[in-house]
Amino acid sequence: KGVQRIERLEVDEHVYHPHSDEAIGQAIQGLEIERFDWRKTDMAVTILHGMSSTRVLHLYSSGNDAVLRSWSAPDGLGKLQNVSV
């Protein structure tokens, strides 16, 4: 308790039983995370919108066109102004 800032968050996700996007969103809610590397394929971009302090973001894709389009949409990753992907 009391943690507000994490320099680097790195999570090896289980391939067959990954955390839901909602669970990930709840886990990172209210935290400032400078480097975010949660190894979940096709993570929803909406859970990342609150990460304004994140500078480095690692994303993992299965090649799903819908996910890639959501990441590249105007309201997608472009909303994260401090991030280098």
Buried (B, 14 or more C-beta within 10 A) or exposed (E): EEEEEBEEBEEEBEEEEBBEBEEBBEEBEEBBBBBBBBBBBBBBBEBBBBBEBBEBBEBEEEEEEEBBEBBEEEEBBEBBEEBEE
